[in-house]
Amino acid sequence: MPEFLADPSVLTKEKLKSELIANNVSLPGGEQRKDVYVQLYLQYLTARNPPAAAQPDFSSDEEREPTPLGARNRSAAAGRKAMKKTDKPRPEEKDDLDITEMSNEDLQEQLVKYGLNPGPIVGTSTEL
C-alpha cells in the first residue's frame, strides 16, 4: 500500500492533480487554487495512510549518552556552583570553609547547597 505525504503542499499543483486523478479522486470543476487540491489530497489520500505505530513517550534526555565523569568538571571548577552574571557573591560564602568551626546544621546546609545528600550530621562528622 502506498504511503501518502503528510504535507502535500510541497507538491506542485499539477502533481497534486495527477496524484488525485490516479487515485480515483474526483476533481472540482474549473481551475482551482492549489490549497483546494492540497485539502483534497489530505482528505482522500493522506487519510489512507496506516496509523503510525504508537511510539513510547520519552524525553530527548533519555537518548543522550551519559557524560563521562571527567568531562563534567571541565566546564566549571569542581565543587563550585555556576553563577549568573547577575549573581553576587554572598559574604558568608568562602572558598576555604573550615568544617571544624561549623555547627552540625551549618555543615549539613553547606553540603546540601553543593548538591550532596549528607544524611544525618552528628558530632563525629567533623572529626578528621
C-alpha positions as a Markdown table, in Angstrom:
| # | Residue | x | y | z |
|---|---|---|---|---|
| 1 | Met | 0.0 | 0.0 | 0.0 |
| 2 | Pro | 1.5 | 3.4 | -1.0 |
| 3 | Glu | 2.4 | 5.9 | 1.7 |
| 4 | Phe | 0.9 | 9.3 | 1.0 |
| 5 | Leu | 2.5 | 12.6 | 2.0 |
| 6 | Ala | 1.6 | 14.1 | 5.4 |
| 7 | Asp | 2.4 | 17.6 | 3.9 |
| 8 | Pro | 1.2 | 17.6 | 0.3 |
| 9 | Ser | 1.8 | 21.3 | 0.0 |
| 10 | Val | 5.4 | 20.5 | -1.1 |
| 11 | Leu | 4.0 | 19.1 | -4.4 |
| 12 | Thr | 3.2 | 21.3 | -7.4 |
| 13 | Lys | -0.4 | 22.0 | -8.3 |
| 14 | Glu | -0.1 | 19.8 | -11.4 |
| 15 | Lys | 1.4 | 16.9 | -9.4 |
| 16 | Leu | -1.4 | 17.2 | -6.8 |
| 17 | Lys | -4.0 | 17.0 | -9.5 |
| 18 | Ser | -2.3 | 14.0 | -11.2 |
| 19 | Glu | -2.0 | 12.1 | -7.8 |
| 20 | Leu | -5.6 | 12.8 | -7.1 |
| 21 | Ile | -6.8 | 11.5 | -10.5 |
| 22 | Ala | -4.5 | 8.5 | -10.3 |
| 23 | Asn | -6.2 | 7.6 | -7.0 |
| 24 | Asn | -9.8 | 8.0 | -8.3 |
| 25 | Val | -10.5 | 11.2 | -6.5 |
| 26 | Ser | -13.0 | 13.5 | -8.4 |
| 27 | Leu | -11.6 | 17.0 | -9.0 |
| 28 | Pro | -13.8 | 20.1 | -8.7 |
| 29 | Gly | -14.8 | 21.8 | -11.9 |
| 30 | Gly | -12.9 | 24.7 | -13.3 |
| 31 | Glu | -9.4 | 25.9 | -12.3 |
| 32 | Gln | -8.9 | 25.9 | -8.6 |
| 33 | Arg | -6.3 | 27.3 | -6.3 |
| 34 | Lys | -3.5 | 24.9 | -5.1 |
| 35 | Asp | -4.9 | 24.8 | -1.5 |
| 36 | Val | -8.1 | 23.2 | -2.8 |
| 37 | Tyr | -6.1 | 20.3 | -4.2 |
| 38 | Val | -3.9 | 20.1 | -1.0 |
| 39 | Gln | -7.1 | 19.8 | 1.1 |
| 40 | Leu | -8.4 | 17.0 | -1.3 |
| 41 | Tyr | -5.1 | 15.2 | -1.0 |
| 42 | Leu | -5.2 | 15.4 | 2.8 |
| 43 | Gln | -8.8 | 14.3 | 2.9 |
| 44 | Tyr | -8.7 | 11.4 | 0.5 |
| 45 | Leu | -5.1 | 10.3 | 0.2 |
| 46 | Thr | -3.2 | 11.1 | 3.4 |
| 47 | Ala | -6.2 | 9.7 | 5.3 |
| 48 | Arg | -5.5 | 6.3 | 3.8 |
| 49 | Asn | -2.1 | 6.0 | 5.5 |
| 50 | Pro | -2.0 | 3.4 | 8.1 |
| 51 | Pro | -2.0 | 4.8 | 11.6 |
| 52 | Ala | 1.6 | 5.4 | 12.9 |
| 53 | Ala | 2.8 | 2.8 | 15.4 |
| 54 | Ala | 2.4 | 4.1 | 18.9 |
| 55 | Gln | 5.7 | 5.5 | 20.0 |
| 56 | Pro | 6.6 | 5.3 | 23.6 |
| 57 | Asp | 6.7 | 8.6 | 25.4 |
| 58 | Phe | 10.2 | 9.6 | 26.3 |
| 59 | Ser | 12.2 | 12.8 | 26.6 |
| 60 | Ser | 15.1 | 13.6 | 24.5 |
| 61 | Asp | 17.3 | 13.4 | 27.6 |
| 62 | Glu | 16.9 | 9.7 | 27.5 |
| 63 | Glu | 18.5 | 9.5 | 24.1 |
| 64 | Arg | 21.8 | 11.0 | 25.3 |
| 65 | Glu | 24.8 | 9.0 | 26.3 |
| 66 | Pro | 25.9 | 9.6 | 29.9 |
| 67 | Thr | 28.5 | 12.2 | 30.3 |
| 68 | Pro | 31.9 | 10.8 | 31.4 |
| 69 | Leu | 32.8 | 11.9 | 34.9 |
| 70 | Gly | 36.0 | 13.7 | 33.8 |
| 71 | Ala | 34.1 | 15.8 | 31.3 |
| 72 | Arg | 31.7 | 17.2 | 33.9 |
| 73 | Asn | 34.4 | 19.1 | 35.7 |
| 74 | Arg | 36.0 | 20.7 | 32.6 |
| 75 | Ser | 33.4 | 23.5 | 32.2 |
| 76 | Ala | 33.3 | 24.5 | 35.9 |
| 77 | Ala | 35.7 | 24.2 | 38.8 |
| 78 | Ala | 34.9 | 21.1 | 40.9 |
| 79 | Gly | 32.6 | 21.8 | 43.8 |
| 80 | Arg | 31.6 | 25.3 | 42.7 |
| 81 | Lys | 28.2 | 26.3 | 41.8 |
| 82 | Ala | 27.8 | 28.0 | 38.4 |
| 83 | Met | 26.8 | 31.6 | 38.8 |
| 84 | Lys | 24.9 | 34.0 | 36.5 |
| 85 | Lys | 26.4 | 37.4 | 35.8 |
| 86 | Thr | 23.7 | 38.9 | 37.9 |
| 87 | Asp | 24.5 | 36.7 | 40.9 |
| 88 | Lys | 26.6 | 38.5 | 43.6 |
| 89 | Pro | 28.8 | 36.5 | 45.9 |
| 90 | Arg | 27.4 | 36.3 | 49.4 |
| 91 | Pro | 29.6 | 37.5 | 52.2 |
| 92 | Glu | 29.2 | 34.2 | 54.1 |
| 93 | Glu | 30.5 | 32.2 | 51.1 |
| 94 | Lys | 34.1 | 31.4 | 51.4 |
| 95 | Asp | 36.3 | 29.1 | 49.3 |
| 96 | Asp | 38.2 | 27.9 | 52.3 |
| 97 | Leu | 35.5 | 26.7 | 54.7 |
| 98 | Asp | 36.7 | 25.3 | 58.0 |
| 99 | Ile | 34.3 | 22.5 | 58.8 |
| 100 | Thr | 35.6 | 22.1 | 62.3 |
| 101 | Glu | 34.3 | 25.6 | 63.1 |
| 102 | Met | 30.7 | 24.8 | 61.8 |
| 103 | Ser | 27.7 | 23.7 | 63.7 |
| 104 | Asn | 26.1 | 20.4 | 62.6 |
| 105 | Glu | 23.3 | 22.4 | 61.0 |
| 106 | Asp | 25.7 | 24.7 | 59.1 |
| 107 | Leu | 27.7 | 21.7 | 57.8 |
| 108 | Gln | 24.6 | 20.0 | 56.6 |
| 109 | Glu | 23.4 | 23.2 | 54.9 |
| 110 | Gln | 26.7 | 23.7 | 53.1 |
| 111 | Leu | 26.7 | 20.1 | 51.9 |
| 112 | Val | 23.1 | 20.3 | 50.6 |
| 113 | Lys | 24.0 | 23.7 | 49.0 |
| 114 | Tyr | 26.6 | 21.9 | 46.9 |
| 115 | Gly | 24.3 | 19.2 | 45.8 |
| 116 | Leu | 25.2 | 16.4 | 48.3 |
| 117 | Asn | 22.8 | 14.4 | 50.4 |
| 118 | Pro | 24.9 | 14.1 | 53.6 |
| 119 | Gly | 22.4 | 12.2 | 55.7 |
| 120 | Pro | 22.5 | 12.9 | 59.5 |
| 121 | Ile | 25.3 | 15.1 | 60.8 |
| 122 | Val | 26.5 | 14.2 | 64.2 |
| 123 | Gly | 29.3 | 15.2 | 66.5 |
| 124 | Thr | 31.8 | 12.8 | 64.9 |
| 125 | Ser | 31.1 | 14.1 | 61.3 |
| 126 | Thr | 33.6 | 16.9 | 61.7 |
| 127 | Glu | 36.4 | 14.8 | 63.1 |
| 128 | Leu | 39.3 | 14.4 | 60.7 |
